Amino acid sequence: MTPLRFILVGMGARSRVWRRVLKERPDCRLVGLVETDPVRLAEAAAETPSAVKGFSLDEVAAGVEADVVLLCTPPSSRHSQVAAACAAGLGILAEKPLADTLAHAEAHVATATAARIPLAVGLNFRYLAVTQALKALFSPDRLGPPEFGRFTYERWRDGRLPYLNKYPMSMKQPMLWEQSIHHFDLMRFVYGVEPIQISARTFNPSWSMYEGNANVSALITFTGGLEVTYQGTWASNWQRMGFEWRTECRRGIALQEEMFGALGYALRDDPELTPVRLPESEPWVDDARGLLSDFIGHFREGMPLPCPGTDHLNSLRMVEACIRSSEGEGAVSLCEQ
């Protein structure tokens, strides 16, 4: 079988994971590298000397036969990249978020749809072992359907660290666009519901290193009446991560106490939590492997496209609703969007 041929655009932090997982698979081949920074481009080219390299996707796509473009670029810079991929007839797998505004993301999806190009978004947290196990707890024969929950994420994200992308430092809403988007997508995916109303407040503490708001508080109402209270920050003033996702169901609760694990459940009268055993996994890498496997399955076997751009728009609408609410619109309805 001919390997699926990838052009990787952007040699930042996430590209290192994708280069690793692509190299592991004999049914994939990295044939092109695109990066505007010559030093980064040279470093990546040294790992994959057979790949065609260049400073623009147009240039590289014209010089090599490929099937897919993998975008690891800042979300604000993708107009020309999406257009170039569609013009070349290449499928698109883009790191989240697809864009840094809802309007731009909708434009990207429309461009791909018009060109009949599959566009998927790298929502790798759906593929975490803890995510899959949590979703299974809400079956009727276990905890039953959820009715309310609380999601808390508290992190001191030092954006100056060399292995982190730098563009979030200057974003207007870095927490929402770069981190909360994961959490909103997880709520939709795990609960199997869609948001219908959001009230939110975004703000920045005095010690934040981010130009835009690093804190988000929100009350989210989903279809079926499910209510979730959300608090997320990149400016927690303690180095230790705080994570807790508690969901109240008809028969008991589910409780996830770490971002990549520590999942348990309890029925109403249980004295203690029952831990859920999870397989050994390498965060960021194994979930990327799972997403890549499903993405390849779409091309090879006609499986549904994982995390399609059209679905991603529903999570981005939650981000925009939070911004609108925080700017003075009060409770924002998503029904008309």
FENQUI-V97873 format. One record per residue. N is the residue number from 1. RES is the residue in one small letter. PHI is phi in radians with two decimals (* if undefined). OMEGA is omega in whole degrees, 0 to 359 (NA if undefined). D_LAST is the distance of its C-alpha to the last C-alpha in whole Angstrom. Layout:
# FENQUI-V97873
N|RES|PHI|OMEGA|D_LAST + N|RES|PHI|OMEGA|D_LAST
This chain:
# FENQUI-V97873
1|m|*|179|43 + 2|t|-1.17|179|42 + 3|p|-1.07|173|40 + 4|l|-1.31|189|36 + 5|r|-1.75|186|36 + 6|f|-1.97|165|34 + 7|i|-1.88|181|34 + 8|l|-1.70|182|33 + 9|v|-1.99|181|31 + 10|g|1.71|184|32 + 11|m|-1.91|178|35 + 12|g|-1.43|188|33 + 13|a|-1.02|185|33 + 14|r|-1.22|182|31 + 15|s|-1.10|180|33 + 16|r|-1.13|177|36 + 17|v|-1.13|183|34 + 18|w|-1.16|177|33 + 19|r|-1.08|180|37 + 20|r|-1.16|185|38 + 21|v|-1.26|175|36 + 22|l|-1.18|181|37 + 23|k|-1.14|181|40 + 24|e|-1.23|190|41 + 25|r|-1.75|178|40 + 26|p|-1.21|180|42 + 27|d|-1.60|176|39 + 28|c|-2.26|176|38 + 29|r|-2.52|177|39 + 30|l|-1.54|187|38 + 31|v|-1.88|182|39 + 32|g|-2.57|179|38 + 33|l|-2.29|179|37 + 34|v|-2.21|179|35 + 35|e|-2.82|180|36 + 36|t|-1.42|179|36 + 37|d|-1.53|184|39 + 38|p|-1.11|180|42 + 39|v|-1.20|177|43 + 40|r|-1.05|181|40 + 41|l|-1.10|180|40 + 42|a|-1.14|179|44 + 43|e|-1.10|180|44 + 44|a|-1.20|180|41 + 45|a|-1.15|178|43 + 46|a|-1.14|177|46 + 47|e|-1.32|184|45 + 48|t|-2.31|186|44 + 49|p|-1.14|181|46 + 50|s|-1.38|183|46 + 51|a|-1.31|173|42 + 52|v|-1.29|183|42 + 53|k|-2.09|179|41 + 54|g|-3.01|184|39 + 55|f|-1.66|178|37 + 56|s|-2.50|179|34 + 57|l|-1.15|177|33 + 58|d|-0.96|182|34 + 59|e|-1.10|184|37 + 60|v|-1.25|180|37 + 61|a|-1.07|179|35 + 62|a|-1.31|186|38 + 63|g|-1.84|182|41 + 64|v|-2.64|174|40 + 65|e|-1.43|184|39 + 66|a|-2.53|179|36 + 67|d|-2.09|190|33 + 68|v|-2.43|170|30 + 69|v|-1.88|178|29 + 70|l|-1.92|186|28 + 71|l|-1.64|174|27 + 72|c|-1.99|184|28 + 73|t|-1.83|175|27 + 74|p|-0.99|186|25 + 75|p|-1.14|181|22 + 76|s|-1.43|191|22 + 77|s|-2.06|192|25 + 78|r|-1.80|182|23 + 79|h|-0.98|182|23 + 80|s|-1.20|181|26 + 81|q|-1.23|178|26 + 82|v|-1.12|179|24 + 83|a|-1.09|181|25 + 84|a|-1.17|179|28 + 85|a|-1.09|180|28 + 86|c|-1.15|179|26 + 87|a|-1.11|180|29 + 88|a|-1.55|180|31 + 89|g|1.26|183|30 + 90|l|-1.80|173|29 + 91|g|-1.08|184|27 + 92|i|-2.21|167|25 + 93|l|-2.12|186|25 + 94|a|-2.01|172|23 + 95|e|-1.08|178|23 + 96|k|-1.34|344|20 + 97|p|-1.28|181|18 + 98|l|-1.10|178|18 + 99|a|-2.64|180|17 + 100|d|-1.81|167|18 + 101|t|-2.50|178|14 + 102|l|-1.10|182|11 + 103|a|-1.06|179|12 + 104|h|-1.17|178|15 + 105|a|-1.11|177|14 + 106|e|-1.07|178|12 + 107|a|-1.14|178|15 + 108|h|-1.09|180|17 + 109|v|-1.11|179|15 + 110|a|-1.12|178|16 + 111|t|-1.08|180|19 + 112|a|-1.17|180|20 + 113|t|-1.10|180|19 + 114|a|-1.09|180|21 + 115|a|-1.55|183|24 + 116|r|1.01|180|23 + 117|i|-1.86|175|24 + 118|p|-1.18|180|23 + 119|l|-2.20|178|21 + 120|a|-2.02|180|21 + 121|v|-2.04|187|20 + 122|g|-1.35|178|23 + 123|l|-1.54|189|22 + 124|n|-1.16|181|25 + 125|f|-1.13|174|25 + 126|r|-1.10|185|24 + 127|y|-1.70|174|27 + 128|l|-1.15|178|29 + 129|a|-1.05|181|32 + 130|v|-1.19|178|31 + 131|t|-1.13|180|27 + 132|q|-1.11|181|28 + 133|a|-1.22|178|31 + 134|l|-1.12|180|29 + 135|k|-1.01|182|26 + 136|a|-1.18|181|29 + 137|l|-1.16|185|30 + 138|f|-1.59|177|28 + 139|s|-1.23|183|29 + 140|p|-1.02|182|31 + 141|d|-1.53|177|34 + 142|r|-2.06|181|34 + 143|l|-1.57|183|32 + 144|g|1.47|185|29 + 145|p|-1.18|178|26 + 146|p|-1.31|179|25 + 147|e|-2.14|171|24 + 148|f|-2.74|183|24 + 149|g|-2.74|178|24 + 150|r|-2.42|181|25 + 151|f|-2.15|181|24 + 152|t|-2.17|180|27 + 153|y|-2.34|184|27 + 154|e|-2.22|187|30 + 155|r|-2.46|167|31 + 156|w|-1.62|180|33 + 157|r|-1.65|180|32 + 158|d|-1.41|184|35 + 159|g|-1.17|179|33 + 160|r|-1.47|182|37 + 161|l|-1.07|188|38 + 162|p|-1.13|184|39 + 163|y|-1.56|179|37 + 164|l|-1.77|175|33 + 165|n|-1.10|186|31 + 166|k|-1.66|186|32 + 167|y|-1.07|178|28 + 168|p|-1.07|182|27 + 169|m|-1.05|184|29 + 170|s|-1.92|179|28 + 171|m|-1.27|179|24 + 172|k|-1.25|181|23 + 173|q|-2.36|186|21 + 174|p|-1.10|181|23 + 175|m|-1.10|182|22 + 176|l|-1.11|188|19 + 177|w|-1.29|187|18 + 178|e|-1.80|183|22 + 179|q|-2.13|182|22 + 180|s|-1.05|178|19 + 181|i|-1.00|175|17 + 182|h|-1.09|185|20 + 183|h|-1.16|178|20 + 184|f|-1.12|178|16 + 185|d|-1.12|178|17 + 186|l|-1.09|178|20 + 187|m|-1.04|180|18 + 188|r|-1.06|184|16 + 189|f|-1.23|185|19 + 190|v|-1.24|182|22 + 191|y|-1.42|181|20 + 192|g|1.19|182|18 + 193|v|-2.33|179|15 + 194|e|-2.11|181|12 + 195|p|-1.26|176|11 + 196|i|-2.14|179|10 + 197|q|-2.76|179|11 + 198|i|-2.40|167|13 + 199|s|-2.01|187|16 + 200|a|-2.61|174|17 + 201|r|-2.46|173|20 + 202|t|-2.05|184|21 + 203|f|-2.83|183|25 + 204|n|-2.33|175|28 + 205|p|-1.26|186|31 + 206|s|-1.10|184|35 + 207|w|-1.60|183|36 + 208|s|-1.13|176|33 + 209|m|-1.58|182|33 + 210|y|-1.60|178|30 + 211|e|-1.20|180|29 + 212|g|-1.68|186|25 + 213|n|-1.25|182|24 + 214|a|-1.76|181|26 + 215|n|-2.14|179|25 + 216|v|-2.39|170|22 + 217|s|-2.19|184|22 + 218|a|-2.63|169|19 + 219|l|-2.03|188|18 + 220|i|-2.06|175|16 + 221|t|-1.87|180|15 + 222|f|-1.90|175|14 + 223|t|-0.99|183|14 + 224|g|1.49|178|18 + 225|g|1.57|178|18 + 226|l|-1.09|180|19 + 227|e|-2.05|177|19 + 228|v|-2.24|172|20 + 229|t|-1.64|186|22 + 230|y|-2.14|171|21 + 231|q|-2.37|179|24 + 232|g|-2.39|178|24 + 233|t|-2.59|168|27 + 234|w|-1.79|184|28 + 235|a|-2.16|172|31 + 236|s|-1.07|185|33 + 237|n|-1.64|175|36 + 238|w|-2.61|184|38 + 239|q|-1.13|184|38 + 240|r|-1.31|178|38 + 241|m|-1.19|172|34 + 242|g|-2.01|181|33 + 243|f|-2.47|174|30 + 244|e|-2.68|177|30 + 245|w|-2.19|182|27 + 246|r|-1.94|181|28 + 247|t|-2.19|180|27 + 248|e|-1.67|183|28 + 249|c|-2.11|184|28 + 250|r|-1.12|183|30 + 251|r|-1.83|183|34 + 252|g|2.99|183|33 + 253|i|-2.23|167|32 + 254|a|-2.01|183|31 + 255|l|-2.40|174|32 + 256|q|-1.88|188|31 + 257|e|-1.95|174|33 + 258|e|-2.44|185|33 + 259|m|-1.08|184|30 + 260|f|-1.98|182|32 + 261|g|3.14|179|34 + 262|a|0.94|180|36 + 263|l|-1.77|176|34 + 264|g|-2.60|177|35 + 265|y|-2.56|177|35 + 266|a|-2.64|169|37 + 267|l|-1.42|190|37 + 268|r|-0.92|186|38 + 269|d|-1.74|178|42 + 270|d|-1.23|179|42 + 271|p|-1.31|183|44 + 272|e|-2.42|172|42 + 273|l|-1.21|170|39 + 274|t|-1.72|181|40 + 275|p|-1.23|176|39 + 276|v|-1.74|180|37 + 277|r|-1.29|180|39 + 278|l|-2.08|178|37 + 279|p|-1.19|174|39 + 280|e|-1.10|180|40 + 281|s|-2.69|177|37 + 282|e|-1.86|182|37 + 283|p|-0.96|181|34 + 284|w|1.35|185|32 + 285|v|-1.68|181|34 + 286|d|-1.13|178|34 + 287|d|-1.21|174|30 + 288|a|-1.15|177|30 + 289|r|-1.07|181|33 + 290|g|-1.12|178|31 + 291|l|-1.11|180|28 + 292|l|-1.08|180|30 + 293|s|-1.06|179|32 + 294|d|-1.20|179|29 + 295|f|-1.13|177|28 + 296|i|-1.14|179|31 + 297|g|-1.04|177|31 + 298|h|-1.12|182|28 + 299|f|-1.34|186|31 + 300|r|-1.50|190|34 + 301|e|-2.14|180|33 + 302|g|1.28|177|30 + 303|m|-1.15|177|28 + 304|p|-0.99|178|24 + 305|l|-1.15|180|23 + 306|p|-1.30|175|22 + 307|c|0.85|182|19 + 308|p|-1.12|181|18 + 309|g|-1.00|179|15 + 310|t|-1.07|177|13 + 311|d|-1.26|180|13 + 312|h|-1.02|180|13 + 313|l|-1.04|180|10 + 314|n|-1.16|175|9 + 315|s|-1.30|178|12 + 316|l|-1.14|177|11 + 317|r|-1.14|175|8 + 318|m|-1.17|177|10 + 319|v|-1.06|181|13 + 320|e|-1.09|179|11 + 321|a|-1.10|177|10 + 322|c|-1.07|181|14 + 323|i|-1.14|180|15 + 324|r|-1.09|179|13 + 325|s|-1.11|181|15 + 326|s|-1.16|180|18 + 327|e|-1.47|172|18 + 328|g|2.07|182|19 + 329|e|-1.49|180|15 + 330|g|1.24|179|16 + 331|a|-1.28|183|14 + 332|v|-1.77|177|11 + 333|s|-1.48|177|8 + 334|l|-1.80|185|5 + 335|c|-1.10|185|6 + 336|e|-1.51|184|4 + 337|q|-1.52|NA|0
